[in-house]
Every structure is written in C-alpha cells, then in structure tokens.
Amino acid sequence: MRGVAQRVLSASVSSRVTGQQDDQSENDGFEVVGSIGAGLCVLVGVTHDDGEREADRLADKVLGLRIFDDDDGVMNRSVDDVGGELLIVSQFTLYGNTAKGRRPSWIDAARPEHAEPLVDRVVDQLRSAGRTVATGRFRTEMRVELVNDGPVTLIIDV
C-alpha cells in the first residue's frame, strides 16, 4: 500500500453526483462528501499483493507520523497527539508506472474489488483509534481541495 499524507489546515473531497455529468450549475455536478479541519489528508493506493496486514500498517503509520509541531516548533507530534482529523481518499493512480513512454501504465494498481475493502479497513482502523475520519466515494470522479500546512507532504510505502 502507498499513501501520500499531507498536513492540512482543512481539506474536502467532492464526488460527481450520478446522472449530472453535463450539469452546468454552480457545483458542476459535484457534491462535498467529506471534509475536515486541521489534520491529515491521505491519498491511498493499493497494489495486487496488499492485504489486511498492509492496511493495518498504513493506518498505524498515519496515526503515528510525528509531523506536527510541538511547543518548541519541532515536528514531534502525531495527528493522534494533536487530536487532528483525517481525510482518506482512494487514489489508484498512485500506482501508475511512468517508466516507459508518456502514458502511465496502471497494471500495478489493484482492481477496485480488491482495493476497496482494504481502503475501508484503513478507515475503520483510524476510526477505532478515536480519530474523526472523512472519506471520498470509491469508484467515482472526485475533486480534492486542501490547504497544505507547511507545506508538509510525505510518501508512505508499507
């Protein structure tokens, strides 16, 4: 599993409303399905050989990353320590391979049937740790908005 964690002041994800692809209204056919205040926005990708072990390790890593400032301004506190919120968004393109040519290969990305339960497990693990967790919608077109704090952005491979 792979995650891209961004420390944020706020973040939200919108998903296309079914049947509104050509909507020219203010929301352009999208509705906000998840939003958070200060915390972490984590894009999550799944590959073929990932399982529950990797999902649990990713959740543990996200909870424990010491990337929030302590009283001395040193990144020494975790999202759990600061009571931060989490926005988890599935992102199959994290496993896009750009080694050859100009068009990415998606062969390393897991099929939705394999990936969705693992992303759900990450979310469940984070919620069971007492964190507020918002999510996007699997298998939909999404738009993510965030205010990156720092900026702090890390790639997590487990």
Backbone as a printed PyTorch tensor [residue, N CA C, xyz], in Angstrom:
tensor([[[  0.8540,  -1.1830,   0.0000],
         [  0.0000,   0.0000,   0.0000],
         [  0.8870,   1.2280,   0.0000]],

        [[  0.3270,   2.2560,  -0.5430],
         [  1.0570,   3.5150,  -0.6450],
         [  0.1100,   4.6370,  -0.2290]],

        [[  0.6630,   5.5750,   0.5170],
         [ -0.1080,   6.7460,   0.9040],
         [  0.6870,   8.0080,   0.6290]],

        [[ -0.0200,   9.0620,   0.3420],
         [  0.5700,  10.3890,   0.2700],
         [ -0.1520,  11.2120,   1.3280]],

        [[  0.5760,  11.5240,   2.4040],
         [ -0.0050,  12.2320,   3.5410],
         [  0.3870,  13.7010,   3.4690]],

        [[ -0.6180,  14.5470,   3.5970],
         [ -0.3830,  15.9900,   3.5790],
         [ -0.9550,  16.5920,   4.8580]],

        [[ -0.1180,  17.3340,   5.5670],
         [ -0.5910,  18.0430,   6.7500],
         [ -1.4180,  19.2170,   6.2570]],

        [[ -2.6380,  19.3440,   6.7700],
         [ -3.5480,  20.3580,   6.2500],
         [ -4.1740,  21.1910,   7.3670]],

        [[ -4.5470,  22.4110,   7.0010],
         [ -5.3650,  23.2370,   7.8830],
         [ -6.8350,  22.8940,   7.6850]],

        [[ -7.1740,  22.4630,   6.4500],
         [ -8.5240,  22.0000,   6.1180],
         [ -8.4390,  21.2400,   4.8020]],

        [[ -9.4310,  20.3710,   4.5680],
         [ -9.4830,  19.6200,   3.3160],
         [-10.9050,  19.1210,   3.0910]],

        [[-11.2510,  18.9450,   1.8280],
         [-12.5540,  18.3780,   1.4890],
         [-12.4380,  17.5990,   0.1900]],

        [[-13.3720,  16.6910,   0.0060],
         [-13.4560,  15.9270,  -1.2290],
         [-14.8980,  15.9870,  -1.7160]],

        [[-15.0340,  16.2330,  -3.0150],
         [-16.3390,  16.2500,  -3.6650],
         [-16.3930,  15.1150,  -4.6620]],

        [[-17.5890,  14.5870,  -4.8570],
         [-17.7790,  13.4730,  -5.7680],
         [-18.8610,  13.8420,  -6.7760]],

        [[-18.6890,  13.3470,  -7.9980],
         [-19.6880,  13.6260,  -9.0260],
         [-20.9940,  12.9510,  -8.6490]],

        [[-22.0770,  13.7070,  -8.7510],
         [-23.4010,  13.1850,  -8.4860],
         [-23.8380,  12.3740,  -9.7020]],

        [[-24.2930,  11.1590,  -9.4770],
         [-24.7110,  10.2830, -10.5650],
         [-25.7650,  10.9650, -11.4230]],

        [[-25.5470,  10.9060, -12.7290],
         [-26.5030,  11.4560, -13.6810],
         [-26.3850,  12.9470, -13.9130]],

        [[-25.3530,  13.5960, -13.3830],
         [-25.2100,  15.0380, -13.5580],
         [-23.8960,  15.3870, -14.2430]],

        [[-23.4690,  14.5550, -15.1780],
         [-22.1800,  14.7710, -15.8260],
         [-22.1250,  16.0520, -16.6410]],

        [[-23.2420,  16.4840, -17.1850],
         [-23.2410,  17.6840, -18.0280],
         [-23.8460,  18.8820, -17.3210]],

        [[-24.0020,  18.7860, -16.0200],
         [-24.5980,  19.8630, -15.2410],
         [-23.7240,  21.1100, -15.3210]],

        [[-24.3300,  22.2310, -15.6360],
         [-23.6080,  23.4990, -15.7080],
         [-23.9020,  24.3780, -14.4910]],

        [[-24.4630,  23.7870, -13.4400],
         [-24.7980,  24.5520, -12.2480],
         [-23.5350,  24.9480, -11.4870]],

        [[-23.7400,  25.6470, -10.4020],
         [-22.6260,  26.1550,  -9.5930],
         [-21.7140,  25.0350,  -9.1030]],

        [[-22.2760,  23.8950,  -8.7450],
         [-21.4460,  22.8030,  -8.2330],
         [-20.8980,  21.9170,  -9.3430]],

        [[-21.2300,  22.1970, -10.5780],
         [-20.7080,  21.4620, -11.7360],
         [-20.9490,  19.9660, -11.6320]],

        [[-22.0620,  19.5800, -10.9730],
         [-22.3960,  18.1690, -10.8500],
         [-21.6760,  17.4500,  -9.7260]],

        [[-20.9800,  18.1670,  -8.8610],
         [-20.2510,  17.5690,  -7.7410],
         [-20.8830,  17.9940,  -6.4240]],

        [[-20.7620,  17.1030,  -5.4190],
         [-21.2090,  17.4420,  -4.0740],
         [-20.1180,  17.0610,  -3.0840]],

        [[-19.9680,  17.8670,  -2.0340],
         [-18.9860,  17.5700,  -0.9970],
         [-19.4580,  16.3350,  -0.2390]],

        [[-18.5850,  15.3330,  -0.1480],
         [-18.9310,  14.0960,   0.5620],
         [-18.0850,  13.8900,   1.8150]],

        [[-17.0340,  14.6700,   1.9740],
         [-16.2020,  14.5790,   3.1600],
         [-15.3890,  15.8350,   3.3510]],

        [[-15.2750,  16.2950,   4.5980],
         [-14.4390,  17.4670,   4.8710],
         [-13.9090,  17.3890,   6.2930]],

        [[-12.7390,  18.0110,   6.4810],
         [-12.0990,  18.0270,   7.7960],
         [-11.5090,  19.4070,   8.0610]],

        [[-11.1990,  19.6260,   9.3270],
         [-10.4160,  20.7780,   9.7190],
         [ -8.9500,  20.3800,   9.7320]],

        [[ -8.2020,  20.8700,  10.6910],
         [ -6.7650,  20.5970,  10.7590],
         [ -6.4940,  19.1100,  10.9910]],

        [[ -5.4920,  18.6110,  10.2650],
         [ -5.1150,  17.2070,  10.3990],
         [ -4.3410,  16.7290,   9.1940]],

        [[ -4.7310,  15.5520,   8.6840],
         [ -4.0420,  14.9570,   7.5340],
         [ -5.0260,  14.5930,   6.4370]],

        [[ -4.6440,  14.9020,   5.2110],
         [ -5.3260,  14.3970,   4.0280],
         [ -4.4090,  13.3110,   3.4690]],

        [[ -4.9450,  12.0900,   3.3360],
         [ -4.1250,  10.9650,   2.8960],
         [ -4.7480,  10.3290,   1.6600]],

        [[ -4.0040,  10.3790,   0.5520],
         [ -4.3890,   9.6580,  -0.6520],
         [ -3.8540,   8.2430,  -0.5000]],

        [[ -4.6780,   7.2260,  -0.7950],
         [ -4.3030,   5.8320,  -0.5490],
         [ -4.4170,   5.0210,  -1.8290]],

        [[ -3.3100,   4.3490,  -2.1790],
         [ -3.2840,   3.4480,  -3.3250],
         [ -3.0190,   2.0250,  -2.8790]],

        [[ -3.5990,   1.0780,  -3.6160],
         [ -3.4770,  -0.3380,  -3.2880],
         [ -2.9320,  -1.0750,  -4.5010]],

        [[ -1.9970,  -1.9960,  -4.2460],
         [ -1.4830,  -2.8460,  -5.3120],
         [ -1.9410,  -4.2860,  -5.0680]],

        [[ -1.6500,  -5.1710,  -6.0140],
         [ -2.2190,  -6.5190,  -6.0460],
         [ -1.9370,  -7.3780,  -4.8260]],

        [[ -0.7350,  -7.3220,  -4.2800],
         [ -0.3970,  -8.2200,  -3.1780],
         [ -0.6350,  -7.6020,  -1.8030]],

        [[ -1.3010,  -6.4640,  -1.7420],
         [ -1.6450,  -5.8630,  -0.4540],
         [ -2.7830,  -6.6430,   0.1980]],

        [[ -2.7570,  -6.6600,   1.5270],
         [ -3.8020,  -7.3240,   2.2960],
         [ -4.0710,  -6.5740,   3.5800]],

        [[ -4.7410,  -7.2470,   4.4950],
         [ -5.1100,  -6.6190,   5.7640],
         [ -3.8810,  -6.1570,   6.5480]],

        [[ -2.8050,  -6.9090,   6.4740],
         [ -1.5780,  -6.5380,   7.1910],
         [ -1.0830,  -5.1650,   6.7320]],

        [[ -1.0480,  -4.9450,   5.4200],
         [ -0.5820,  -3.6580,   4.8850],
         [ -1.5460,  -2.5370,   5.2550]],

        [[ -2.8470,  -2.8230,   5.2270],
         [ -3.8360,  -1.8060,   5.6060],
         [ -3.6420,  -1.3880,   7.0580]],

        [[ -3.4330,  -2.3750,   7.9290],
         [ -3.2210,  -2.0680,   9.3440],
         [ -1.9200,  -1.2900,   9.5570]],

        [[ -0.8790,  -1.6540,   8.8300],
         [  0.4090,  -0.9500,   8.9520],
         [  0.2830,   0.4980,   8.4740]],

        [[ -0.4550,   0.7050,   7.3780],
         [ -0.6390,   2.0680,   6.8790],
         [ -1.4010,   2.9100,   7.8970]],

        [[ -2.4700,   2.3600,   8.4480],
         [ -3.2430,   3.1020,   9.4520],
         [ -2.3680,   3.4490,  10.6550]],

        [[ -1.5790,   2.4860,  11.1100],
         [ -0.6900,   2.7140,  12.2510],
         [  0.3410,   3.7980,  11.9320]],

        [[  0.9020,   3.7390,  10.7380],
         [  1.9020,   4.7270,  10.3300],
         [  1.2780,   6.1250,  10.2590]],

        [[  0.0940,   6.2290,   9.6860],
         [ -0.5910,   7.5230,   9.5740],
         [ -0.8550,   8.1030,  10.9620]],

        [[ -1.3310,   7.2730,  11.8770],
         [ -1.6110,   7.7490,  13.2400],
         [ -0.3650,   8.2010,  13.9800]],

        [[  0.7590,   7.5410,  13.7130],
         [  1.9600,   7.7990,  14.4880],
         [  2.9720,   8.7420,  13.8750]],

        [[  2.7660,   9.1600,  12.6240],
         [  3.7410,  10.0630,  11.9870],
         [  3.8890,  11.3380,  12.8010]],

        [[  5.1000,  11.6210,  13.2090],
         [  5.3550,  12.8180,  14.0200],
         [  5.6950,  13.9840,  13.0910]],

        [[  4.6530,  14.6210,  12.5770],
         [  4.8400,  15.7060,  11.6110],
         [  4.1020,  16.9830,  12.0060]],

        [[  3.6560,  17.0450,  13.2690],
         [  3.0360,  18.2580,  13.7830],
         [  3.9710,  18.8770,  14.8140]],

        [[  3.9970,  20.2030,  14.8390],
         [  4.9200,  20.9140,  15.7130],
         [  4.5630,  20.7550,  17.1850]],

        [[  5.6030,  20.6250,  18.0140],
         [  5.4230,  20.6680,  19.4560],
         [  5.5410,  22.1230,  19.9060]],

        [[  5.6050,  22.3570,  21.1980],
         [  5.6660,  23.7260,  21.7250],
         [  6.9320,  24.4690,  21.3300]],

        [[  7.9680,  23.7230,  20.9280],
         [  9.2280,  24.3360,  20.5080],
         [  9.3260,  24.4950,  18.9930]],

        [[  8.2360,  24.1780,  18.2720],
         [  8.2550,  24.3130,  16.8200],
         [  8.9520,  23.1740,  16.0980]],

        [[  9.1430,  22.0540,  16.7830],
         [  9.7980,  20.8840,  16.2030],
         [  8.7180,  19.8630,  15.8330]],

        [[  8.8380,  19.2690,  14.6400],
         [  7.8760,  18.2380,  14.2350],
         [  8.0840,  17.0210,  15.1210]],

        [[  7.2800,  16.9480,  16.1760],
         [  7.4750,  15.9230,  17.1910],
         [  6.1560,  15.3310,  17.6720]],

        [[  5.0400,  15.7250,  17.0510],
         [  3.7240,  15.2590,  17.4830],
         [  2.9900,  14.6150,  16.3150]],

        [[  2.1560,  13.6370,  16.6350],
         [  1.3830,  12.9250,  15.6140],
         [ -0.0190,  13.5060,  15.5120]],

        [[ -0.7490,  13.0820,  14.4860],
         [ -2.1450,  13.5040,  14.3300],
         [ -2.9530,  13.0410,  15.5350]],

        [[ -2.5840,  11.9040,  16.0930],
         [ -3.2410,  11.4020,  17.2990],
         [ -2.9420,  12.3140,  18.4840]],

        [[ -1.6790,  12.7410,  18.6160],
         [ -1.2830,  13.6240,  19.7170],
         [ -2.0140,  14.9570,  19.6930]],

        [[ -2.2280,  15.5000,  18.4850],
         [ -2.8270,  16.8380,  18.3720],
         [ -4.3430,  16.7870,  18.2110]],

        [[ -4.9190,  15.5790,  18.1790],
         [ -6.3700,  15.4620,  18.0180],
         [ -6.8370,  15.8730,  16.6370]],

        [[ -5.9780,  15.6710,  15.6330],
         [ -6.3180,  16.0760,  14.2720],
         [ -7.3190,  15.1520,  13.6060]],

        [[ -7.9210,  15.6700,  12.5570],
         [ -8.8860,  14.9080,  11.7640],
         [ -8.1820,  14.3180,  10.5480]],

        [[ -8.8400,  13.3600,   9.9040],
         [ -8.2500,  12.6890,   8.7470],
         [ -9.2470,  12.6490,   7.5860]],

        [[ -8.7290,  12.9190,   6.4010],
         [ -9.4950,  12.7360,   5.1690],
         [ -8.7680,  11.6750,   4.3660]],

        [[ -9.4330,  10.5480,   4.1130],
         [ -8.8390,   9.4270,   3.3810],
         [ -9.5180,   9.3400,   2.0200]],

        [[ -8.6980,   9.3830,   0.9610],
         [ -9.2260,   9.3610,  -0.4040],
         [ -8.5110,   8.2640,  -1.1900]],

        [[ -9.2760,   7.3210,  -1.7340],
         [ -8.6740,   6.2710,  -2.5590],
         [ -8.1020,   6.8940,  -3.8290]],

        [[ -6.9380,   6.3760,  -4.2580],
         [ -6.2280,   7.0040,  -5.3780],
         [ -5.4420,   5.9450,  -6.1330]],

        [[ -6.0930,   5.2710,  -7.0940],
         [ -5.4150,   4.1900,  -7.8150],
         [ -4.2270,   4.6970,  -8.6140]],

        [[ -4.2120,   5.9730,  -8.9770],
         [ -3.1250,   6.4970,  -9.7970],
         [ -1.7940,   6.5580,  -9.0590]],

        [[ -1.7880,   6.3420,  -7.7350],
         [ -0.5210,   6.2920,  -7.0070],
         [  0.3440,   5.1280,  -7.4720]],

        [[ -0.2780,   4.1430,  -8.1150],
         [  0.4780,   3.0190,  -8.6570],
         [  0.6220,   3.1080, -10.1710]],

        [[  0.4680,   4.3050, -10.7290],
         [  0.7390,   4.4940, -12.1480],
         [  2.2340,   4.4010, -12.4010]],

        [[  2.6130,   3.6420, -13.4160],
         [  4.0270,   3.4690, -13.7530],
         [  4.3470,   4.3440, -14.9650]],

        [[  5.2900,   5.2580, -14.7880],
         [  5.6540,   6.1940, -15.8570],
         [  7.0370,   5.9130, -16.4320]],

        [[  7.5740,   4.7140, -16.1840],
         [  8.9400,   4.3920, -16.6120],
         [  9.1030,   4.3780, -18.1320]],

        [[  8.0690,   3.9570, -18.8500],
         [  8.1710,   3.8610, -20.3040],
         [  7.1300,   4.7660, -20.9580]],

        [[  7.5650,   5.4890, -21.9350],
         [  6.6430,   6.3140, -22.7090],
         [  6.0580,   7.4630, -21.9230]],

        [[  4.9680,   7.9840, -22.4360],
         [  4.3380,   9.1560, -21.8250],
         [  2.9720,   8.8570, -21.2420]],

        [[  2.4690,   7.6660, -21.5330],
         [  1.1810,   7.2820, -20.9680],
         [  1.4250,   6.3100, -19.8160]],

        [[  0.9340,   6.6360, -18.6060],
         [  1.1680,   5.7490, -17.4630],
         [  0.5130,   4.3810, -17.6660]],

        [[  1.1470,   3.3770, -17.1140],
         [  0.5740,   2.0360, -17.0600],
         [ -0.0800,   1.8660, -15.6910]],

        [[ -1.2660,   1.3080, -15.6660],
         [ -1.9950,   1.1240, -14.4080],
         [ -1.9380,  -0.3230, -13.9340]],

        [[ -1.0710,  -1.1240, -14.5190],
         [ -1.0250,  -2.5550, -14.2300],
         [ -0.7160,  -2.8620, -12.7690]],

        [[  0.0020,  -1.9850, -12.0770],
         [  0.3470,  -2.2230, -10.6730],
         [ -0.7740,  -1.8510,  -9.7050]],

        [[ -1.7750,  -1.1320, -10.1850],
         [ -2.9000,  -0.7460,  -9.3300],
         [ -3.8690,  -1.9170,  -9.1910]],

        [[ -4.3090,  -2.1600,  -7.9650],
         [ -5.2480,  -3.2520,  -7.7100],
         [ -6.6190,  -2.9250,  -8.2910]],

        [[ -7.3330,  -3.9630,  -8.6710],
         [ -8.7110,  -3.8060,  -9.1380],
         [ -9.5680,  -3.2800,  -7.9860]],

        [[-10.6260,  -2.5570,  -8.2880],
         [-11.4820,  -1.9920,  -7.2370],
         [-12.0110,  -3.0340,  -6.2490]],

        [[-12.3120,  -4.2230,  -6.7380],
         [-12.8500,  -5.2710,  -5.8610],
         [-11.8410,  -5.6630,  -4.7770]],

        [[-10.5650,  -5.5570,  -5.0820],
         [ -9.5090,  -5.8650,  -4.1140],
         [ -9.1850,  -4.6400,  -3.2520]],

        [[ -9.1660,  -3.4700,  -3.8680],
         [ -8.7140,  -2.2590,  -3.1860],
         [ -9.7330,  -1.6930,  -2.2070]],

        [[-10.9890,  -1.6760,  -2.5820],
         [-11.9950,  -1.0100,  -1.7510],
         [-12.0680,  -1.5520,  -0.3220]],

        [[-12.1120,  -2.8740,  -0.1120],
         [-12.1580,  -3.3540,   1.2780],
         [-10.9090,  -2.9920,   2.0810]],

        [[ -9.7630,  -2.8580,   1.4140],
         [ -8.5360,  -2.5060,   2.1360],
         [ -8.5190,  -1.0350,   2.5170]],

        [[ -8.9920,  -0.1770,   1.6390],
         [ -9.1020,   1.2450,   1.9890],
         [-10.1140,   1.3980,   3.1230]],

        [[-11.2250,   0.6530,   3.0430],
         [-12.2160,   0.6840,   4.1270],
         [-11.5990,   0.2210,   5.4460]],

        [[-10.7150,  -0.7570,   5.3840],
         [-10.0570,  -1.2470,   6.6070],
         [ -9.1610,  -0.1680,   7.2150]],

        [[ -8.4440,   0.5580,   6.3800],
         [ -7.6260,   1.6730,   6.8830],
         [ -8.5250,   2.6570,   7.6220]],

        [[ -9.6350,   3.0370,   7.0010],
         [-10.5790,   3.9830,   7.6060],
         [-11.1070,   3.4310,   8.9350]],

        [[-11.5010,   2.1620,   8.9420],
         [-12.0170,   1.5450,  10.1650],
         [-10.9740,   1.5530,  11.2840]],

        [[ -9.7180,   1.2700,  10.9470],
         [ -8.6420,   1.2670,  11.9480],
         [ -8.4470,   2.6650,  12.5370]],

        [[ -8.4940,   3.6770,  11.6890],
         [ -8.3180,   5.0530,  12.1520],
         [ -9.4850,   5.4820,  13.0370]],

        [[-10.6880,   5.0990,  12.6500],
         [-11.8640,   5.4340,  13.4660],
         [-11.8310,   4.7020,  14.7990]],

        [[-11.3990,   3.4490,  14.7820],
         [-11.3580,   2.6880,  16.0370],
         [-10.3040,   3.2570,  16.9900]],

        [[ -9.3630,   4.0220,  16.4660],
         [ -8.3670,   4.6890,  17.3140],
         [ -8.9070,   6.0090,  17.8680]],

        [[-10.1530,   6.3300,  17.5290],
         [-10.7860,   7.5200,  18.0810],
         [-10.6820,   8.7680,  17.2320]],

        [[-10.1530,   8.6510,  16.0370],
         [ -9.9990,   9.8100,  15.1590],
         [-11.2770,  10.0590,  14.3620]],

        [[-11.5190,  11.3210,  14.0460],
         [-12.5820,  11.6970,  13.1200],
         [-12.0430,  11.4890,  11.7200]],

        [[-12.7490,  10.6970,  10.9110],
         [-12.2770,  10.3540,   9.5730],
         [-13.3830,  10.6150,   8.5600]],

        [[-13.0650,  11.4150,   7.5540],
         [-13.9570,  11.6340,   6.4190],
         [-13.3550,  10.9120,   5.2200]],

        [[-14.1900,  10.5830,   4.2370],
         [-13.7150,   9.8450,   3.0700],
         [-14.3430,  10.3840,   1.7980]],

        [[-13.7310,   9.9690,   0.6950],
         [-14.3320,  10.1990,  -0.6070],
         [-15.2720,   9.0510,  -0.9210]],

        [[-15.6740,   8.9440,  -2.1850],
         [-16.5110,   7.8340,  -2.6400],
         [-15.7120,   7.0030,  -3.6220]],

        [[-15.6320,   5.7370,  -3.3440],
         [-14.9040,   4.8160,  -4.1990],
         [-15.5860,   4.7260,  -5.5550]],

        [[-14.7870,   4.6010,  -6.6170],
         [-15.2550,   4.4150,  -7.9910],
         [-16.0430,   5.6070,  -8.5350]],

        [[-15.7480,   6.8020,  -8.0460],
         [-16.3730,   7.9970,  -8.6070],
         [-15.2880,   8.9980,  -8.9620]],

        [[-15.6310,   9.9200,  -9.8140],
         [-14.7400,  11.0360, -10.0940],
         [-14.7970,  11.9700,  -8.8920]],

        [[-13.6150,  12.3430,  -8.3920],
         [-13.5690,  13.1770,  -7.1940],
         [-12.6910,  14.4000,  -7.4200]],

        [[-12.9380,  15.4010,  -6.6150],
         [-12.1150,  16.6080,  -6.5720],
         [-11.7230,  16.8430,  -5.1160]],

        [[-10.4380,  17.0200,  -4.8900],
         [ -9.9270,  17.2430,  -3.5360],
         [ -9.4430,  18.6780,  -3.4360]],

        [[ -9.8800,  19.3610,  -2.4030],
         [ -9.4040,  20.7140,  -2.1080],
         [ -8.7610,  20.6740,  -0.7340]],

        [[ -7.6040,  21.3620,  -0.6190],
         [ -6.9520,  21.3850,   0.6830],
         [ -6.0860,  22.6170,   0.8260]],

        [[ -5.8310,  22.9360,   2.0810],
         [ -4.8660,  23.9670,   2.4220],
         [ -3.7230,  23.2400,   3.1030]],

        [[ -2.6340,  23.0360,   2.3460],
         [ -1.4780,  22.3080,   2.8420],
         [ -0.7680,  23.1850,   3.8720]],

        [[ -0.4700,  22.6070,   5.0180],
         [  0.1470,  23.3320,   6.1220],
         [  1.6380,  23.0130,   6.1730]],

        [[  2.4420,  23.9860,   5.9050],
         [  3.8930,  23.8030,   5.9750],
         [  4.6150,  24.3390,   4.7470]],

        [[  4.5050,  23.7570,   3.5940],
         [  3.7720,  22.5200,   3.2920],
         [  4.5280,  21.2940,   3.7820]],

        [[  3.7630,  20.3190,   4.2540],
         [  4.3210,  19.0310,   4.6540],
         [  3.5980,  17.9570,   3.8590]],

        [[  4.3370,  17.2280,   3.0370],
         [  3.7890,  16.1410,   2.2200],
         [  4.7740,  14.9910,   2.2430]],

        [[  4.2850,  13.7970,   2.6080],
         [  5.1420,  12.6190,   2.7140],
         [  4.5550,  11.4480,   1.9500]],

        [[  5.4180,  10.6410,   1.3520],
         [  5.0140,   9.3980,   0.7190],
         [  5.2680,   8.2770,   1.7110]],

        [[  4.2450,   7.4370,   1.8940],
         [  4.3410,   6.3190,   2.8300],
         [  4.1700,   5.0230,   2.0480]],

        [[  5.1730,   4.1810,   2.0560],
         [  5.0760,   2.8510,   1.4620],
         [  5.1590,   1.8250,   2.5680]],

        [[  4.1870,   0.9170,   2.6240],
         [  4.2050,  -0.1570,   3.6340],
         [  4.1400,  -1.5070,   2.9640]]])
